[in-house]
Amino acid sequence: MNHQPFEDWLLDDESLTVQQERELQIHLRSCTACTAIADSNLALHSVRLVSPAPGFADRFQPRLAAWRRAQLRRQALGSIVLVVAVLALLYTLAGPTILEAVRSPVVWLREITTYLVTVLTLVSVFGQVGSILLRNLPDLIPPAVWFAMLAAGSVLAALWITLMRRLARAPQGA
């Protein structure tokens, strides 16, 4: 059942046309969720508003200003602590390397070159091993196992989609 237009009509404070009012009354006879919204809306509109006690704004404004100042102090302190922590971490991790680079740039360049060559060699080795596995994997795993893995993946994907649709669905009623 589609509640959306009826919920909008109940929650908006706009006047309805005769046709909309008739459709709403018919829907309210069969829908308990929308009836609850209508009852809540009626109760909220029938309550008398109470004006604040004298001097409320005069008492509230200083407290709000003090709270904002305290919030700004906490944020500033948190930012300072974060910056100091990041700088300490960077100094701990990169400090010795930077000091070595300043003392002897040749040693530092040699270390960087060795590191880059090692990383590029590892990437090349992993790429070759991966291509060998991809070429030989279909022969190592029987077709029935491939089919079972595909079926299991499909079932998991369907369960995931169903779960996401249920979680993302807008709540109906109050």
N, C-alpha and C positions, 0 to 999 in steps of 0.2 A: 504494500500500500504506500502510495506517495504522500508523505506528510508535508513536504516542503512548502507548497503554496499556502496551506492552512496554517502552518507554523508562522510563516511570514505575516499572514493576515492577522494572526493573534498577537504577535509581538510588535508589529508596527502600530503606531498610534494614528493611523490614517483611516478615514471613513471608507467603508466598502460600498460597492454598488449593490443593488437589490439582488442581482443574480449571484454575486459573490457571497452575500450574507446568507442566501438560501442554500448554496453549496456548503458553506461552513456549518450551518445548523444540521444539515443532513450528515455531514462527516462527523460532527461531534456526537451524534447519537450512536455511532458505531465504533468510535476510536477513544479508548480510555486515556491514551497518552496526550492527545490534543485536548481532551476534556480537562485533564489535570493542568495543562498550560493555561487554558481559559479560566479555570477556577483560581489559579495563582495570580494571573493577570488581574482578575476582578478584585481579589483580596488586596493586591498591591495598590490598585487605583482607589479603593475605598478607604484606605488608611489616611488619617489626618496627619499632615506633616507638622512636626514640632520644630519650632524655631530654636536655635541654640541659645544657651544661657547668656545673659548679658556679660560682655567682656570676653567672650570666647575667642574672638579673633585677636584681641589684645594679648591673651595668654598663649594662644597657639603660635603666633608669628615668631616670638622670641625662641620658643622651643624648636620650631622648624629651622630657624637660622642656626641655632646651636647644633642641631643634628647634622645640618649640611656642613658646617665647619668641621665637626668631628669626622664626618664621612670623607671630606677632602684630606684631612690629616691622615686618616687610615690609608687612603689611596696613595698619598704621597709617600708614606712610610713603606707601604708594600712595594711601590715602584722602586724606591731606593734599595730595599732589600733584594729585589729581583735583579737590579742592575749590578749590585755588588756580588751577588751569587754567580751571575753569568760571567762577570769579569774574573772572579776567582777561579771558576772552572776553566775559562780560556787560558788564564795564566798557568794553571796546573797542567793542562794538556799541551799547550803550545809554548809555554815559557822556556823550557830547556831547548827546544828547537830554535826558537828565535834568538836565544843567547848564543847558541852554537853558530847560527847563521851570521850573527854580527861579528863573532870572533874569527870565524874562518869560512868565508863564503864558498870556497872551493869544496870543502868537506860537505857543506850543506847541499850544494848542487849535485855532488856525487851521490849523496843519500837520496835526494829526490829522483834522480835519474834511475838509480837502482830500484827504488820503489815503483816507479812508473813501468819499468821493464818487467818487474815481477807481476804487477797487476795485468799488464797486457798479455804476458805469457799465460797466466792463469785463465784469462778470458778466452784465449785461443784454445787452450787445452779443454776447458769446459765446453766450448763450441764443438770441437771435434768429437768429444765423448758423446755429447748430445746428438750429433748427427749420426754417429754409429748406432746409438740406441734407437733412434727413430727409424733407421733403415732396417734394423733387425728385430724390432719389437713386434711387428705383425707376425713374424715367424715364430717367436717365442711364446706368444699367448694364443691359445686356440680360439676359433671364431665364436664358440659358445660362451666363452668368458667375455669376449668383446660385447656380445649381445646382452649378456647379463649386466655388464657395467653400464651399457647404454640404457637398458630398461631401468636400472636402479637410479641412474642420473635423471631420467625422465620423471620417474615417480617423485624423487626429491624435488625436482623443479616444480612439478604440479602442486606438491604440498606447500612449497614456499610461496607460490603465487596465491594459493587459496588462503594461506595464513596472512599474507600481506593485504589481500582484499578485505579480509575480516577485520584486521586491525585498522585499516585505513577508512573503513566505512564510517560515515557520519552517524553519530548516535541518533536514534529515532525516539522522540518523546522526552519526557522529563525524567 
